[in-house]
Structures are given as structure tokens and as C-alpha cells.
Amino acid sequence: MTKLPYGLSDFRRIRIEDYYYIDKTKFIEQIEEEADFLFFLRPRRFGKSLTISMLEYYFDVYYKEEFEETFKDTYIFENPTPLKNSFYVLRFDFSAVDITDYKSSFRMHLNLRIDSFCDKYHIPEIEVDNPISKLESLFIYCNKHNLPIYILIDEYDNFVTKLLISDMDAYKTLVTSKNAIYKEFFTMLKVGTSSAIKKMFFTGVSPLALYDVTSGSNIGVNISLISNFNDLVGVTKKELIEMIDFYNLREKEEHIISRCDEWYNSYRFNENVKHTIYNSDMILYYMKSLVQYNQEPRDLIDVNVRTDYSKLKFLVYTNQKLNGNFEMLNNLILGKQVTTTKIKDNFSAFELANEDNFKSFIYSLGFVTIEQYRIALNLKIPNQTLKKLLAEFIHYAYKDFEDYSMKTERLNNSLLDLAYDKDLSAFHYIGGVIKNSTSIRDYIDGENFVKAYLLAYLNLNSFYELKSEVESKKGYIDILLEPIKEEVPFGVIIELKYIKRSETNYETTLKSRILEAKNQLNQYDLGKRYLKIVLVFRGWELVHCEEV
């Protein structure tokens, strides 16, 4: 059986070892016709490394005799370009750099790749230890002998971003110090473009490192937000349907598409494109389980798409206090409109306190995508996977407060009791934590704080799909917990009401809110499988919790 290439990024291996391949080779033509020096950004696990590998096998003179075997039955095989197999490819992968000793590791990686390049093309060994000097000597030699170089860099910002979120001072030194090797490397590349380097293609996640290391002067064209390259990586709906058909899963097609739309879709990388993109890794993870085991994966979120976002919490603090960035994340959780005038593709890591820069940064991470375009861009969380990852991020941000007492394992067990036994203790537990979190709630409006907190923490489970403000025939459901798996016996519909602490006629208002909530719940008919729950908060205190 044709295998799914989950976790693989070697283009030739996928092509010759009978792996399923979504043909992206038409983009080679477009890349060749673009500017000579390009960089391309997408969130993690989107297929960027496979693109780098594809370009290497296509443009490298070393693989000229293997072109037919590698590219047969693809678009580019039938439509080869003038520059096919005409470069000497020098490829780097900065995800290989270890940040525990990044200076030494980076030097070692550069030297290894340069030495490998010389060995591959029978170039005399360059007996210099300093990789920047070695690179300079290589460019001089290749220019003298008319050997055109194509530079490929995969994950150019990988170890630098890790450094940014763990040690800002080290990051600053790396990208700004005149003698820092990372900065020297890009300076040397810029020098090389006037001699041996004829083309460059970098991939990464965000533009921060490139902006900071070049002091804002571009050494290439950023094609990330150009509509023609919207689906250079990722999976379109058409491509997903073709995959479903190939594996004879047509009977499950409607369910598969519905599931993938909820969990892996809605990425849009240009405001004018109509179709959205699925995350490649997530689709392959999900489909591999269906094809290989005839069932969905136990957890719909692949562990490999999880990043340690906990260290990014410094972005939502100013002087040990939650800032406007945190409030904006809460608004996203609440489903409120978050807008920006422009997705920036060029800004500094030292300017992330600026709200527009922060929005562009979380866009590059994949936390938000473009929902629609008017005068401004409306942003939204793309799918259930990212909603859960954002909930985890907010959890880590809360944890710095000394009176914060949420225990996620206890919460998870309580939610299991709710799902299987109709036990409402999960709400009482969350309510108790809200009541005691005095230092957090001071920064957020009371009603918004309560709802954002509920949404964030009800999302920290693997058996419910959380939806907010769900449209029904009789109005909007405040919070819907929909079972992900059939074996989960109960879903939950929550009607949330709020009473201000300053309310003078409290008892009468409470009765009124409860009655109003019950009337609204009785209008929603999703079947007996759904519990209907009334939650009423007075200020930050849960004063009523009842199943209707």
C-alpha cells in the first residue's frame, strides 16, 4: 500500500519509495521566475522542509541524472524550467543547532555543511577553522571557476527563536553584536550575492531574526504573503478530497472533511485568497491513523505541533503586570473581533510590546489567521487545535501569579466526571479558582474575565470540542462542549449569566437571571445527549450552578 509520508521531509525518498505525494512542483516554476533571493515563512509543521528538499533535488547539478526517477509523474517533469539542475546547492538546516552551546554548535554546523559541499563537488578542501572565512574563500573559488551557488536554508530562525524565548540578552547579542557569528553569516551571504551566490531560498516561522540581524535591510524578497504562494505548503480542500478518494475512504468523506475543517483548517496567508489551507502535518497525522488503523487518532492534536509556548509569556507582561497583548488574547478566546490594518512581514523582536507587531507575530506562529478583509483585517483563532494551544498558553501566563491555584489534572478528572456521570464539580472547582485569583482579575473586566477563564480552562481536555457563541435557530449558545468521540456519553450546553457585585437588588436579580437562563436553554434542542447547565456569577463568585 502507498504509505503516507507523515514525519518525512526527504523529497527523493518520498518519490521513489511509494509514498503519497501532493504535487507542489508547479511552484518551482514560480520560484524560479521570482526574485533571485527569497524567504518564505509559515507556522511550524507545515511542510517547509519538504519544499527545501524539493528545490535541492530539482536545482542541484549533482542530481541531474536522477531527474526522471525523482520527478516523473509531476507537473515539473512535463514542464521543466531553463534552470533545472544548473546550480551547486549549499544547504543549511538551523534546526540542527543546539542552543545550550549555540555559538560552538552553529560554527560546527556551518563548517560541516561547507566541508560536505566541497567534498560533494570535488572542490579542494578549505583549511580554515573560522566558518565565515571558509565561506568567503568558497565564494571566491566558486566565482573564479564559474560554479553558480544556490543557498538553501531550512528553519533559518529555529535556534534563534528558541534563544529569544529563553534568554533575551543572549538573543540581543547574537543579532546585534558586530562580531556575533550569526550576524557575520548573513553579512557574508550578502557579500556573496555579488559574486558566486546566484539564488537563495530561506524558510522560517517569523521575520524577527532576519529583521534584527540585517538591521531592517532586506537581503531577499519575502514571498510569504503573496497570493500565488498561499498553498506552496499545506493542503487544500481539493488535495484533501483527492487523498480521501485515493485511499477509498469516500464513505467517510463528509465526516473526514468536517473533522479536518474543525481541527486543522482555516489558515489563510493572503487577505484576497478565497480558499483556506490545512496544516500538512495535522492532515497526515490524522489520515495515517485512518488508513493504517481504520480509526481516528486517540488524540486529535499531534504532539509534534505542540511547542513550548510557556516561555513566550514574557510577551504578555510589562513590569510584572499583564499588558494589552494579554487582553487581546483573551478577546480572541472570547470570540470578540480583533483587527489589524496590516500583517507586517518586517519587524523587530524588540518591538513586540507594540500591539500590531504582536498580532503579526502570533499570526506567523499560526495562533491567528485572516477571517475576512474590509478596511482592516479581522483575525481569528483558525481551528480547535490552536484554541487548545492558546488555552495552554494562557494557563502558563496565569501561573506566574502567586495566588493562582488551578491544577489541570484535577480539572481534567472533574471534566471526565461531568462527561460520564453528570457531575458538576468541575464548574465549582473553576469557580473557586476564579474567586481566589485576586491578582489576575484586577487586570481584566469582571464579566470578560469570568467568561475568558471558563473558555480557556474548559478547553484543557482531549475529549470535548469547545465552541462559543454557537448560532442556533433560537439564538446563540453561550458555551457548547461537544463530544469529540462517540464513547463520551454527554455533551454540555452552558448558559452563563453575570451579576455585578454592585447590584443592590441581588436576590431578585439572581432569580431573574436563573429563569432567563433556563428559558434560553429550553429553546435549544440538541437531543438527550446534551446536559443543560446554568452558571451564574456575581462578580468573581459562582453563586448558582444547576443542571436543567
CORSULJO-V155273 format. One record per residue. N is the residue number from 1. RES is the residue in one letter. SS is DSSP state (@ for helix, = for strand, . for the rest). Layout:
BEGIN
N&RES&SS, N&RES&SS
END
This chain:
BEGIN
1&M&., 2&T&., 3&K&=, 4&L&=, 5&P&., 6&Y&., 7&G&., 8&L&., 9&S&., 10&D&., 11&F&@, 12&R&@, 13&R&@, 14&I&@, 15&R&@, 16&I&@, 17&E&., 18&D&., 19&Y&=, 20&Y&=, 21&Y&., 22&I&., 23&D&., 24&K&., 25&T&., 26&K&@, 27&F&@, 28&I&@, 29&E&@, 30&Q&@, 31&I&@, 32&E&@, 33&E&@, 34&E&., 35&A&., 36&D&., 37&F&=, 38&L&=, 39&F&=, 40&F&=, 41&L&=, 42&R&., 43&P&., 44&R&., 45&R&., 46&F&., 47&G&., 48&K&@, 49&S&@, 50&L&@, 51&T&@, 52&I&@, 53&S&@, 54&M&@, 55&L&@, 56&E&@, 57&Y&@, 58&Y&@, 59&F&@, 60&D&=, 61&V&@, 62&Y&@, 63&Y&@, 64&K&@, 65&E&@, 66&E&@, 67&F&@, 68&E&@, 69&E&@, 70&T&@, 71&F&@, 72&K&., 73&D&., 74&T&., 75&Y&@, 76&I&@, 77&F&@, 78&E&@, 79&N&., 80&P&., 81&T&., 82&P&., 83&L&., 84&K&., 85&N&., 86&S&., 87&F&=, 88&Y&=, 89&V&=, 90&L&=, 91&R&=, 92&F&=, 93&D&=, 94&F&@, 95&S&@, 96&A&@, 97&V&., 98&D&., 99&I&@, 100&T&@, 101&D&@, 102&Y&@, 103&K&@, 104&S&@, 105&S&@, 106&F&@, 107&R&@, 108&M&@, 109&H&@, 110&L&@, 111&N&@, 112&L&@, 113&R&@, 114&I&@, 115&D&@, 116&S&@, 117&F&@, 118&C&@, 119&D&@, 120&K&@, 121&Y&., 122&H&., 123&I&., 124&P&., 125&E&., 126&I&., 127&E&., 128&V&., 129&D&., 130&N&., 131&P&@, 132&I&@, 133&S&@, 134&K&@, 135&L&@, 136&E&@, 137&S&@, 138&L&@, 139&F&@, 140&I&@, 141&Y&@, 142&C&@, 143&N&@, 144&K&@, 145&H&., 146&N&., 147&L&., 148&P&., 149&I&=, 150&Y&=, 151&I&=, 152&L&=, 153&I&=, 154&D&=, 155&E&., 156&Y&., 157&D&., 158&N&@, 159&F&@, 160&V&@, 161&T&@, 162&K&@, 163&L&@, 164&L&@, 165&I&@, 166&S&@, 167&D&., 168&M&@, 169&D&@, 170&A&@, 171&Y&@, 172&K&@, 173&T&@, 174&L&@, 175&V&@, 176&T&@, 177&S&., 178&K&., 179&N&., 180&A&., 181&I&@, 182&Y&@, 183&K&@, 184&E&@, 185&F&@, 186&F&@, 187&T&@, 188&M&@, 189&L&@, 190&K&@, 191&V&@, 192&G&@, 193&T&., 194&S&., 195&S&., 196&A&., 197&I&=, 198&K&=, 199&K&=, 200&M&=, 201&F&=, 202&F&=, 203&T&=, 204&G&=, 205&V&., 206&S&., 207&P&., 208&L&@, 209&A&@, 210&L&@, 211&Y&@, 212&D&@, 213&V&@, 214&T&., 215&S&., 216&G&., 217&S&., 218&N&., 219&I&., 220&G&., 221&V&=, 222&N&=, 223&I&., 224&S&., 225&L&., 226&I&., 227&S&@, 228&N&@, 229&F&@, 230&N&., 231&D&., 232&L&., 233&V&., 234&G&., 235&V&=, 236&T&., 237&K&@, 238&K&@, 239&E&@, 240&L&@, 241&I&@, 242&E&@, 243&M&@, 244&I&@, 245&D&@, 246&F&@, 247&Y&., 248&N&., 249&L&., 250&R&@, 251&E&@, 252&K&@, 253&E&@, 254&E&@, 255&H&@, 256&I&@, 257&I&@, 258&S&@, 259&R&@, 260&C&@, 261&D&@, 262&E&@, 263&W&@, 264&Y&@, 265&N&., 266&S&., 267&Y&=, 268&R&., 269&F&., 270&N&., 271&E&., 272&N&., 273&V&., 274&K&., 275&H&., 276&T&., 277&I&=, 278&Y&=, 279&N&., 280&S&@, 281&D&@, 282&M&@, 283&I&@, 284&L&@, 285&Y&@, 286&Y&@, 287&M&@, 288&K&@, 289&S&@, 290&L&@, 291&V&@, 292&Q&@, 293&Y&@, 294&N&., 295&Q&., 296&E&., 297&P&., 298&R&., 299&D&., 300&L&., 301&I&., 302&D&., 303&V&@, 304&N&@, 305&V&@, 306&R&., 307&T&., 308&D&., 309&Y&@, 310&S&@, 311&K&@, 312&L&@, 313&K&@, 314&F&@, 315&L&@, 316&V&@, 317&Y&=, 318&T&=, 319&N&., 320&Q&., 321&K&=, 322&L&=, 323&N&., 324&G&@, 325&N&@, 326&F&@, 327&E&@, 328&M&@, 329&L&@, 330&N&@, 331&N&@, 332&L&@, 333&I&@, 334&L&., 335&G&., 336&K&., 337&Q&., 338&V&=, 339&T&=, 340&T&=, 341&T&., 342&K&., 343&I&., 344&K&., 345&D&., 346&N&., 347&F&., 348&S&., 349&A&@, 350&F&@, 351&E&@, 352&L&., 353&A&., 354&N&., 355&E&@, 356&D&@, 357&N&@, 358&F&@, 359&K&@, 360&S&@, 361&F&@, 362&I&@, 363&Y&@, 364&S&@, 365&L&@, 366&G&., 367&F&., 368&V&., 369&T&=, 370&I&=, 371&E&=, 372&Q&=, 373&Y&=, 374&R&., 375&I&., 376&A&., 377&L&=, 378&N&=, 379&L&=, 380&K&=, 381&I&., 382&P&., 383&N&., 384&Q&@, 385&T&@, 386&L&@, 387&K&@, 388&K&@, 389&L&@, 390&L&@, 391&A&@, 392&E&@, 393&F&@, 394&I&@, 395&H&@, 396&Y&@, 397&A&@, 398&Y&@, 399&K&., 400&D&., 401&F&., 402&E&., 403&D&., 404&Y&., 405&S&., 406&M&., 407&K&., 408&T&@, 409&E&@, 410&R&@, 411&L&@, 412&N&@, 413&N&@, 414&S&@, 415&L&@, 416&L&@, 417&D&@, 418&L&@, 419&A&@, 420&Y&@, 421&D&@, 422&K&., 423&D&., 424&L&., 425&S&@, 426&A&@, 427&F&@, 428&H&@, 429&Y&@, 430&I&@, 431&G&@, 432&G&@, 433&V&@, 434&I&@, 435&K&@, 436&N&@, 437&S&., 438&T&@, 439&S&@, 440&I&@, 441&R&@, 442&D&., 443&Y&., 444&I&., 445&D&., 446&G&@, 447&E&@, 448&N&@, 449&F&@, 450&V&@, 451&K&@, 452&A&@, 453&Y&@, 454&L&@, 455&L&@, 456&A&@, 457&Y&@, 458&L&@, 459&N&., 460&L&., 461&N&., 462&S&., 463&F&., 464&Y&=, 465&E&=, 466&L&=, 467&K&=, 468&S&=, 469&E&=, 470&V&=, 471&E&=, 472&S&=, 473&K&., 474&K&., 475&G&=, 476&Y&=, 477&I&=, 478&D&=, 479&I&=, 480&L&=, 481&L&=, 482&E&=, 483&P&=, 484&I&., 485&K&., 486&E&., 487&E&., 488&V&., 489&P&., 490&F&., 491&G&=, 492&V&=, 493&I&=, 494&I&=, 495&E&=, 496&L&=, 497&K&=, 498&Y&=, 499&I&=, 500&K&., 501&R&., 502&S&., 503&E&., 504&T&., 505&N&., 506&Y&@, 507&E&@, 508&T&@, 509&T&@, 510&L&@, 511&K&@, 512&S&@, 513&R&@, 514&I&@, 515&L&@, 516&E&@, 517&A&@, 518&K&@, 519&N&@, 520&Q&@, 521&L&@, 522&N&@, 523&Q&@, 524&Y&., 525&D&., 526&L&., 527&G&., 528&K&., 529&R&., 530&Y&=, 531&L&=, 532&K&=, 533&I&=, 534&V&=, 535&L&=, 536&V&=, 537&F&=, 538&R&=, 539&G&., 540&W&., 541&E&=, 542&L&=, 543&V&=, 544&H&=, 545&C&=, 546&E&=, 547&E&=, 548&V&.
END
